[in-house]
Amino acid sequence: MSTPLYQLKAEFFKTIAHPARIRVLELLSEREHAVAEMLPEVGIEPAHLSQQLAVLRRANLVVTRKEGSTVYYSLTSPHIAELLRVARTILSGVLAGQAELLADLQAAQTQAKPPS
C-alpha cells in the first residue's frame, strides 16, 4: 500500500520546518554556498549547521560538490526557491491583513476614548 500524497507532503513540510533549514534554503536559492559562507548568515554553531545540512541532504533538497577541501551546497531543484518565494508572498499578504486590522482597531479605540 502506497503512502498518500498528503502524508508525503506533511513529511516534506516537517523536513523544512526549522528556521536554520529555511535560512539555508533561502541562501541556496540565490546561489551555491560553501559551508563557511553560510555560517555567519545562518547564525548557528558549525556542528548544528552540519546537522541541518544533513537533514536537507537526506531529503534530497540539497546536493554537494567538493572543490579541494571546500564543500559547496546547492538546491536540487529551482522549485524549492519558488516554494520559498510563494511562502513569502502568502506571509506578506497575511501580515498586511493583520497590519490593516491593527490600524482599524487603533482607529476605533481612538474614536471611542472620551475627551479629557
C-alpha positions in Angstrom: 0.0 0.0 0.0 1.5 3.4 -1.0 1.7 6.4 1.2 -1.0 9.0 0.5 0.3 12.2 -1.2 -1.0 14.4 1.7 1.1 12.4 4.1 4.2 12.7 2.0 3.5 16.5 1.8 3.3 16.7 5.6 6.6 14.9 5.9 8.2 17.3 3.4 7.0 20.3 5.3 8.2 18.8 8.6 11.6 18.4 7.0 11.9 22.1 6.1 10.1 23.3 9.2 13.1 24.6 11.0 14.4 28.2 11.0 18.0 27.2 10.2 16.9 24.9 7.3 14.7 27.7 5.9 17.6 30.2 6.1 19.9 27.7 4.4 17.4 27.1 1.6 16.9 30.8 1.2 20.7 31.3 0.8 20.9 28.5 -1.7 18.0 30.0 -3.6 20.4 32.8 -4.5 23.4 30.6 -5.5 25.5 27.8 -4.2 27.3 28.4 -1.0 30.2 26.9 0.9 29.6 25.9 4.5 31.9 28.6 5.8 29.9 31.2 3.8 26.6 30.0 5.4 27.8 30.0 9.0 27.6 33.8 9.7 24.3 34.1 7.6 22.5 31.2 9.5 24.0 32.2 12.9 24.3 28.7 14.4 27.2 26.6 15.6 29.1 24.7 12.9 28.0 21.3 14.3 24.4 22.4 14.3 24.7 23.7 10.7 26.2 20.3 9.7 23.2 18.5 11.2 20.7 20.8 9.4 22.5 20.3 6.1 22.4 16.5 6.6 18.7 16.6 7.1 18.3 18.6 3.8 20.7 16.2 2.0 18.8 13.1 3.3 15.6 14.7 2.0 17.3 15.3 -1.4 16.7 19.0 -1.2 20.4 19.9 -1.5 23.4 18.4 -3.1 27.1 18.9 -2.5 30.2 19.3 -4.6 33.7 19.3 -3.3 36.5 21.6 -4.5 39.7 20.9 -2.7 38.7 20.9 1.0 35.7 23.2 0.4 32.2 21.7 0.3 29.6 23.6 -1.7 25.9 23.2 -1.4 23.2 23.9 -3.9 19.5 23.2 -4.3 18.4 20.1 -6.2 15.5 21.9 -7.8 14.6 25.5 -8.7 11.1 24.6 -7.4 12.4 24.9 -3.8 13.3 28.5 -4.4 9.9 29.0 -6.0 8.2 27.5 -2.9 10.1 29.9 -0.7 9.0 32.8 -2.9 5.4 31.7 -2.7 5.6 31.3 1.1 7.0 34.9 1.3 4.1 36.2 -0.8 1.5 34.4 1.3 3.1 35.7 4.5 3.3 39.2 3.2 -0.5 39.1 2.4 -1.3 37.7 5.9 0.9 40.3 7.6 -0.6 43.1 5.5 -4.1 42.0 6.5 -3.0 41.9 10.2 -1.5 45.4 9.9 -4.7 46.7 8.4 -6.8 45.1 11.2 -4.5 46.6 13.8 -4.8 50.0 12.2 -8.6 49.7 12.2 -8.6 48.6 15.9 -6.4 51.5 16.9 -8.6 54.0 15.0 -11.7 52.6 16.7 -10.0 52.8 20.1 -9.0 56.5 19.5 -12.6 57.3 18.4 -14.1 55.6 21.5 -12.0 57.5 24.0 -14.0 60.2 25.8 -12.4 63.7 25.7 -10.3 64.5 28.7 
